[in-house]
Each structure stands twice: as C-alpha cells, then as structure tokens.
Amino acid sequence: MTFPILYLRKGAERRLRSGHLWVYSNEVDIRRSPLTDFEPGVQAELRAANDKSLGTLFVNPHALICGRLISRDGRNGMTPKRLTERLEVALAMRERLFDRPFYRWVFGDSDGLSGLVIDRFDDTVVVQISTAGMELMKDAIVRAVQRLVHPAAIILKNDGKMRKIEGLDTYVEHVHGPEVSTLRVEENGVRFEVPLEGGQKTGWFYDHRVNRQRLQAYAPGKRVLDVFSYVGGWGIQAACAGASSVTCVDSSASAIDSVHHNARLNGLDNVETLEGDAFEALKALCDEKEKFDIVVLDPPALIPRRRDQKAGEQAYARLNQLGLRLLERDGILVSASCSMHLSQDRLTDIIRGGGRKIDRFVQLLEQGRQAPDHPVIPGIPETDYIKACFVRALTSFF
C-alpha cells in the first residue's frame, strides 16, 4: 500500500531508532512535507532526511505530537486485521496474568496501539480513544472487541483531556448492549462498584493493583488513612485485609458516597470518610493530634507538564511531610505518584527530606511499580509512570 510521505529533519530519527514511537511537530521537515498537507488521523510513511523509510504512522498536523508510529514497515499501516491481531496479542498476556476478566486490556503505545486504552470489567468493556488516528478506527475497534471477548456491553468513554489537544469532540457512548451505569470491579479478592458517569478515566485505576496488594500485608490490626481515596481502592482493601479502622479522604462527594457503598458491599463497618481538600484535611488532622499506623498518599499527577516540575515537587514535599507527621512512632507511609515527570529516586529523596525536617528516621522497605497489565516500553519513558514507596518512619531512633 502506498502512503503520503512525512519527512523528518536531519538527525530527528535518533530517538525513534532507540525505540520511541512519537514524532514532534518541530522534528518535521515542513519544506519537504508541510504538515498542512495532512488531514488529522491520516496514515503516512515516515522517512528520515536521507530518504530511508522508518515506518508508518498516524499523523495529526494540529498536535505537538504530530506523528505516532504504528509500524516499522513503511508499506504496512493500521488495518482492521492488524488492529485485531494486536488486540489478540495483548489479550493473551492479560489472560495469562489474571484468572478473572478485570484488567487493562490495552495500554496504548505499550501494546502497539497508540491512542487506545481498553479496560475490562467482567462482561463490560470500556474503550477510551485519545487520538485522531484511532478515532478513524473506532468501528473496527468495536467489531474486534465484540469478536474477541463477546462482552455484554461496550462503552466508548471518550471524554479525556487528550482529545481536545487532538481536536476531537468529547462524548460517552454505549455502542453495544444495554446501558451501564455502574462498573463492577474485582481486585485482589475485594469487590467494588464504580459509577460510570463522573468516574475518572475509564472508571478504575488498575495500575496500582500490585501495590494495593502489598498494602494488605501491612494492614492487619492497623489504623489506616487513605488520602485521595477516590472510591476507596486502597482503604477498602486494607480494611478487608484486617485493618482495625480506615479513614478515606477525598474532595468529591460522589467518591465519598462510593466509599461507603463499597464498604457495605464488602461487609465492612470500620470505614469512615472525610470530605474535603486533601492538604487541608491532613493539616486539620495534624492540628487535632491524630495519629495513624499507616498513611497512604495517592494523589493525581501533581506534575502534569514538565514546566510544572518545581511547583509539583513542592506539592509532593508538603504532602509527604504532612503524611509523615500523622504517623505513629513506628508507622508506615505509602507514598504513590502517577506523575511521569517525577522519578522514583526523586520521590524517595522528597520523602527523605520530609523525614529530616520533622526528625523522623525513614527506612525504605519496598518500591512498587505499575501492574503488568501496564507494560513499560524501555525506549518510551512516558510508559513508565507509576511508583510507590513503602516507608517505615521511626522516632528517636538515633
């Protein structure tokens, strides 16, 4: 098949040769291939300045990431058949990893499907498309999902921020089966129900699954504070693992309602909630001299863009210092981050600094990463974004 050609400037292919899949608009030789010549979502052949073919990509002339490689072969683009094959490969690994159909089936670039995320919630499948190229493949995606797993319902939850950057409308559409208002989740032996409307991302964050499982080992008999709790993913699992009490903090009234619902769903009567801004709630708890055995901090990305680095790191520092102040003399801080721009080492250093400021001796017990249904591509640092530090904080140790 013949595609229009997008040319790179001299030397711009180095990052792609090392394994990355994105092309930025300032890397394009616009004299040889003006971006304005391309329609959003069109497939094109990518060539280096020396005319050597680098593969096939989706193009969006209006986005900073104007190209996303879909093949290293310049003659082969994304067809419904190739899309289905990649969905099958991704599904095979998830079915090996998990004995129940609750997982991230497709994780964008990591599964060779840039701009596409698919989560399974038993017989309901939620699809999120974030790029113009994948939007043009929408019907093929739905058909492939139907053929491969025969779900009762398929929902297109296309309301993410990336769509605006790509010039796409936002919408939520039930494209197959009856309308679904609640997503049912099972994770680490614990049940949850999450409202679809108003829910974050696809409705659930499978990426911290392994870290939440590790929390269960620390929880028996402990008082647990779960901050930025959303629907109680960390706190409810700690309670099911035997925590003596759990307090969940979130600014969303609907999320707080879901925490109570999920506590009842699991037969728990030791889960309390605090509705309000996390930083203000933590400060108030400190002022009230409250103490917990375990504090879990799992904020949204506090460094959404590289230019937010300084302010974001300051926010992480303040957050972790407050969390450490709320711990008992021998307590556990679980500090999580989904900010791609914050490295594991930097998060550890922020916690160390917070401990020094309040005279706490901290021991790093474990470092958690994202679950294996969110595979990392070594050449694409953007796919490696989840980290969690399990820290023991001691007083009067030295």
Steps between C-alpha positions, in 0.01 A plus 500: 500500500626850414479778760575873491850573633596696811868601510706561812771758543859379501578302816142503630470123461745418783235474771283283275789265427552454874144373537270801533187529288413870501585778256480862614396776264837679530673184372319509165662640187207721405668614178491147359176395669288789631286381791209697358487246216386228739149441632468412873523124549638416155763228470833590341843354437774654715841561345828632634674794335708254294176356359527173696162363603436487876148356499137601488327740734178678583530875436323789667633835371330694782666322795849542650539122471416510133596141419461163672673198350276200441746287302876491431414395144419792273278281284271376778255726678228437754223289354206337679685168470822636654301673772327174589831313505648748748191481717537120501866519602418741783207287616710182508742652752225635726327163502827338608543753780150512646246228565206743495410749221584816692804675352635755253479314172675764286752756625555724199855511363606211722273271299576657162169687501587862564198702609294202613423378852263211573397381847300185577245489778378142468242508218524877457780651291589870518690645204678836511629652176724806526644557151361591159652191339332261741174693474490408131542134605209519748264263318779246445590516871142430605468210256828347617404527869167333427666216310779435750319506837124516423420756772149581613576872469757726333533862603701768322609733782659760279506795738873529580709818481718364218207509258483880517871519419433277198205717393242231577157535657441340839215256558393185680314248288356154568572332167404142585261340744285661769596828662724458803501746790729309737824312436567191707864442601682219675857566610715295737192314621309820584183620328421854387224675312587822320254743338577544132369856480748740652750222559868574441671378180334170406351471849774313686877510541638149451857637492549484882355148533827338613580782743155478657556127540828570681320739735289210621808341661550808720135566585384240760415668830609847382330839478517605134458842338431490124547845344368583149301182547265535198263204555717337768737285295777500761295543816232239431767243414684582824177456696432165334855395594426560869569867572344604830365822347523687171441868427464603135552860390378644169371834374218344295165441670412229246832323566430509874156346435670226300742428787206437734327289235811288442551454873147361528558286191789328681321475836721759670393720790836659586537744208454874561533792257607864491382717213723792407827619354772248583760754612253681723370171644853381579587829669180485706579144610849613602356790698266256675801281593353202315730204435484202266705184458488523120455806278438448128557796266388440140444845344418580138797605289639807679747557214278476190756679278874544517460873560310413821802314642597745773149571628410132478802384699419759765146359520634144535738619773221671696271200458755244617609711796137523615460126454812427705382730781180295532680171556539325834852458636554189285270557203486422129470763229388382156583786266381454142538709188360482148704800378719385211730798564576390858756220515503227763832632633366854525188386687722307742715809552192713568388254768851494650500879515159506664618255762805711580289814543280342768773289657383164369736215411362341183566152363406419141341154521368450149471681170194423292442543127199478273317171456603275207184582306670842460822377333794738468679546169868574585536745212189697600546657845142630489374142545681473837303729728378321816713477813433429865731520801423291809685684777536424869526817709658480846541759774792524746692227313836678513 
